[in-house]
Amino acid sequence: MTDSRRPHHELSGPATAPPLILGPSIGTSLAVWEPQLPALARGHRVLRWDLPGHGGSPAALLPSDGSATVGRLAGLVLRLADDQGWERFAYAGISIGGAIGLHLAAHHPDRISCLSVVCSSARFGDPAVWRERAALVRAEGTEAMVASRPGTWFSHRFARTPVGAALIEDLRATDRAGYAACCDALAAYDMTADLGKITAPTLVVAGRDDPATPPSHARRIADAVPGASLLEVAGAAHLAGVERPEAVAGALLTHLNGATPRNSATPRNGTTPPGDDASRHAAGMAVRRAVLGDAHVDRAVARTTPFTARFQDFITRYAWGEIWTGDGLDRRTRSCITLTALIAHGHDAELAMHVRAALTNGLTRAEIGEVLLQSAVYCGVPAANSAFATAQRVFDDMDLEANADADTDTGTDADSASHSDTEK
C-alpha cells in the first residue's frame, strides 16, 4: 500500500505477533527479504517497505536537490510504524536499510526493541564517491549500475540464477531520481560517533566476501555498540541474505528470540538455544550449512523422502539447532569430541564427513591426527587405524579437488559416496 507521503509496504504474519520492520538495500525492492520472509513471519508481524523510487514507492519521498539524509528515511519508517500503532518494534536492515536501523536505534531508542544490521556500515566511504554515483545515475539511469552488481551483490554464478536475475531487474526498474537521492543520503551519512548511544540488543551480520561493506565495517559497528554480537557469513557477498538465506534467517531468528548469535571463533557461555521448533530448525540449518557445507546439506535435503523427512527435521532441530548452536563449547572442541565418538563406535562414513567439518571449524590436519592418536589410546588401535585410513582418503580427495579446474562445478564431496541418503 502506498500514498504520496508513505513508502510502499507489505505486511505478513499474524496480526497479533510482535512487530518487525525490514529495510532493503539501495537498488533493491522489498523482494530482497523474500528468502527470510516465511521464517520471520511465522512468529512476527513483518512489515517490508520500499525505498523512495524503488519497487512501488514514489521517488518524491526524498528531495532531489541533494539534501536527502538517512534521517529522513528513518522518519519514513517511523511514519509506517505509527500507522500500525507500533510504539516499539524490532528492526532489521540491509546496507542502507541497516544504516537506517542504526540511526533509529541511536536517535529514537524508545522505538527500537531489537536491531539487526546486515552488510552495512557506520560510514559508507568517501562522500564524493556517492555524489559521483548520484550524478551518474541521474544522467544515465540505473542501467549504469547493472554491470557492476554481480560480484558486488553476489557471485557472478548466483547472478545467473532466477533470484539473482530478478534482483538485477529490480535495479533496472528503479527510478533514477529515487536511487540518486538515496546516494545523496549515503554521502551525508556518518554514524561513527553515535554508535555508543545504541542500547537495543544488536546483531551485526557481515558477508565474508562482501566488497561493498567488508567484514571490517561490521566489526567496527559491533565493537562500538555496547553488547553487540557479530556474525560473519561464509560464501556471501553484499546481499548475504539472498546468497546464504538459511544462515541469515537462523541468525535473525536466534537474535529476535533473545539468544545472541555469535561468530564461531568467539564463544560465550550461557546462551540459550532458540526456544521454538521453527527457530530451532532455522538456526540448526544455518549451523549445519556452516559446518558441513552447502553442497552436502543440499544433497541431504534433495534426497529427503516422506520416509526420512521426520528424521531430517529431528537432526536439524536437535543436533544442529540445540547442541551445535550452544555456546558452552566452541566448534573446534565440538569437532574433537565428535571425531572421537565416531571413532569409538566405528562410524567411518560419518567420520569422513566430520573430518571435513573439523577442517571447516579451524582444526588443522596435524591437529586431527593428534585427535586420532589420542583415540588410539582410549578407543583402541584397530578403530584408530580405520580412522587414519578414512581421514587420509578425505585429505586425498580434498587435494584432488583443490587441483581441479576452479571453474568446474562437480558438486561432489569425499563423503558423497560414503554415507546414506539420511545423512545428517
N, C-alpha and C positions, 0 to 999 in steps of 0.2 A: 504494500500500500504506500502511496506517495502523494504528497501535495507540494506546492511550490516552496514550503518552508521546512519540510522534513525529508530526510532521505528515504528512498525506497527500502522497505524492510519486509522480512517474513518471520512468522512465529511458528515454532514447532514444540512439541512436547506437552505434557499435562498442564492445564491452565493453573493448577494449584501448586505446581512444583517450584522449587527455588529458582529465581531468575538468573539467567546467564546471557550476557551480550557478547557477540563475536564480531570483531573488527577485521576487515580484509586488508590486503596489501595493495599498494598502488599498481594499477594496471589490471586488476582482477575484480570480478564481481563477488557477490556473496556465495557464489558457487564454489569458491576456493575452500569453503568449510564443509562441503558435502561429504568428503570421506569420513569426517568425525561426527557428522550430524546424528546418525542413528544411535550411536553410543551415548552421546551427550544428551540427546533429547529423551532418553529413557527416564532420566531422573531429574531433568531440569526443564524449565520453560525457556526455550532458546530463542533469542532474537538475533537474526543476522541482518546486516544492513550494507548498503552500497555507498561507497564514497561519491562525492559530487562528480557528475559526468560519467560515472561508472555504472554498469548494469542499468537499473531503472531510475537512478537518482538524477535530478536536474543539475547541470553544471553551475547554475546560478546560485547554488547554496554556498559557494565560496566566491569572493571577489576576484575579478580577472585583472586587477591593476597591480598585481604583485604583492599585495598586502595580506594574503591568506596566511593563517597560522594554524598550528596544531591545536592551540587553544580554542579556535573557532570550531574545529572539527569535534573537539571534546564537548563543546556546547551543543552540537547536534545530537550527540549520544545522550546527553542529559535530557534533552527535549524528548527523545524517544522513550527514555525511562520514565519521565514524568507522565507521558501519555498513557503508559501502562500502570501507573500508580506505584511504581517501584522506588521506594526511598533508598534501599540498598540493593546491590546486585553484584554478582561475580562478573568479571570481565576477562576476556582473552582476545589478544590481537596479534596479527602477523605484520611484521615490518612497520609501515606507518600506522597500522592498527595497533601494534604494540606500543608505539610512541604515544598514541592517544591514551592508552591504558596507563602508561607511566604518568602522563600529565594529570589524568583524573585522580590517580591514587595520591599524587603529591599535593594537588591543589583542591581536591574535593574528597578528602579522606573519609568523610562521613558517608559517602555514597558507595564506596567500593568495599565489598566484603572479602573478596579474594581476587588476586591478579595473576594472570599468566601472560608472559611476554615471549612471543615466538619469533625467532630470527629477526630481531630488532636491534636498536641501538639507543644510547643516550644522546648521540650526535652522529648524524649520517655524513661525516666527511666535510669537505670544503664547501661552504655555501655557494661559491662561484660555480661549482660543477652542477649544482641543481638549478641555478639560474640559467646556465647554458642549456641544460636539458629542457627547461621550460620554454626557452626561446626556440629550440629546435622543434619541439612538438607543436608549438603554436604555428610555426611556419610550414611544417611538413606533415603534421598529424601523427597519430600514434604508430602508424606503419613504420616510422623511422626507428621505433624501438623493437620491432618484431624480431629482427635478425639476431639481436644480442640477448634475447631472453633464454633460449636454450643454452645451457651451460651456466646460466646465472640462476634462473628459477629452479631448474632441474637438469639432469643429464641430457645430452643430445639424444640418447636412446629413448629416454622417457618422453621426450618431446614428440616422438612419433606414435605414442600410444593415444587412444581416443581421449583420455583425460587430459593429457598434455596438449593435444591439438585443440581441444575445446577451450582451454585456458588462453592459448595464443589467440583464438578467435575473439575471446572476451576483450583482450587487449586491442585488437583491431577495431572493435566496436566502441571502444571508449572515446568519449568526446574529448577533442584536443584541448578545449578550454578548461575542462574539469581536471584532466591529467596535469596540465601545466600549472594550475592553481595548487594542486597537491605538491608539485615540485617546489613551488614558492613556499609552501608551509614547511617542507623539509629543510629548505635553505635557512629559514629563520629559527629552526628548532634546535635547542640545546638544553637538555635536562641534566647535564653533568652535575651542576651544583645543587640540584633539588632531589636527587635520589635518596639522600639520607632522611628526607621528610616522610618517606613512604612507610606506613605502618601495616598495611594489609599483608596477609600471608602471600608471598610472591614466589612464583616459579618462573625461571628463565630457561628457555629451550633454544639450543643452537643446532644448526645443521653443520656437521663436521666439515663438509665440503662446500660451505656457503662462501662464495667470493664477494657477495654484496655486504653482508654483515658477518664477518668471520667469528669463530668462537671467542676470540679475544674481546669482541664487543659485548658478548653475553657475559663473559667473566667480569668485565668492568661493572656491569649492572649488578650482578649477583654479589660482588664484593662490596658495593656501596649501599645496597638496600638491606637494612637490618634483617637478619634471619632468612634471607632469600636462598633458594635452592637452585642448582644449575644442573641441567641435563643436556649432554651432547649426543646427538643422534647420528650414528654412523651411516654412511651411504646416502646422505641427504644434502641438498644444496639449499637455496634460499626459501623455497616453498617446501619445507621439510614435512609438513603435514600432508602434502599431496604425494610426495615421493615415498614417505615412510608413514602411512596413515595409522597403522596399529601402534607404533612406538609413541607417536604424539598423542593419540587418543588415550592410551594407557596412562601416560604421564599426566594428562589433564584430569582424567577421572580420579586418579590417585590423589592429586592435589586438591581437587574440588571436594573429595570425600574426607579430607582432613589429614591424610597421610602424605608426608612430604617426599616426592620422588628425589632421587639423588643420582649423581654420576657414579658409576660403579667403582670408580677409583677413590671415592671419598665417602666411606661408610660412616653411618651414625647409628648408635644403638637406640633401641626402643621404639622404632617406627612400627605402627600397627598396619598390617596388610589391609587392602581395601575391604570394605565391610559388606558388600552385597555381591551376588553371583555375577551380575553384568560387569561391574567394575573389576572384580577379581579376574574374570575372563579377559577383559581388555588389557589389564595390567600384565596378566600372565602371558598373553600373546606377544606383548611388547618385549618382555624379558626373554621369552622363548626365541624370538627372532634375533634379539641382540646377542644371545649366547650361541645358538645353533646356526644362525644364518638364514636369510630369506629363502634360498634355494631349497634347503632341507625342509623348512616349515611349509613352503608352498607345495612341495611334493606330498607331504603328510596330509595336508588339507585336501589336495586334489584326490588322494586315494581314499578319503573317508567314505564309508558306506553307511547305510542305515544300521548295519550290524555293529560298526565300530564308532559311530558318532558319539554315543554317550561316553565311551572310554576317552576319546579325544577331548571332549568337553571337560571330563573329570581331570585329566592330566593337566590341561591348560589352567583350570581354575585352582587345583590343589597344589600340584608340584611346582608349577611356574608362578601362579598367582598368589600363593600363600608362602611357600617355602623359599623359593628363589628370590622373591621380592623382599624378603625380610632383611633388615639392616643389622641383625646381630652378628653376621659374618660377612666379610667381603667375598666377591665372586671367585677370587683366586683360591681362597680357603675352601669354599664350597666345591670347587673343581677338584682339589686334592682329596677331599672326603669322598666325592662321587667316584673318582677313579679307583680309590682303594676298595670301596664297597663293591664295585663292579668286578674288580679282580678277584675278590674273595668269593664271589658267587659264580665266577666263570662266565659272566655275560659279555663275551667278546664282541658281539655285534654292537651292543650299547657302548662298550668301551671305545670302539673306533670313533663313534660319534662324539663321545665326550673327550677324547684326546684332542680332536679339533676344537671343541668348545673350550678346553683348557688353554689352548693357544690364544683363542679369542679373548679369554679372560685375563691374559697377561702372563701366563706361565711360559717359560722357555722350554725348548726341547730338553735341555740339560736338567731343568727342574722336574719335568715329567719323568725323566729317567730316575731321578732321586726318589720320587714317589713310588715308582715301580720297584726299586731296590728295597725301600722300606717295607713294601708289601711282601716281598720275598721272605722277610723275617717272620711276619705275623700272619700271612695268608698262605704261605707255602711256596717252595721253589717251582713246582710244576705250574701253579697258577701264574706266578710272575714270568716264567718262561713264555707261556702263551701270551701274556700281556705285552712283553717286549716284542714278540713277533707281530702282534696286532698293531702296536704303535709304530713299528718300523714300516709296515705297509702303508699306514696313513701318511707318514712323512714322505715316503717314496712317491705316493700319489700326488701329494701337495707339491713336491719338487717338479714332477712332470707337468702339473697344471701351471706352475709358475713359468715354465719354459715354453708353454704353448703360446700360440698367437693370441695376443691380448684382445684382438677384435673378434675372436671366435667364441661364441657363447654356446658351450656344450651342454650346460645345465646338469652336469654330473658332479657327484661328490665321491669321496672314498667310501662313504657308508651307503651309497645308493643301492649297491647290490648285496649288502651285508646285513640289512635289518628288515623287519617285516613292515607291511603296509600300515600297521597300527603304531609304528614307532613314534616316540614322544618328541 
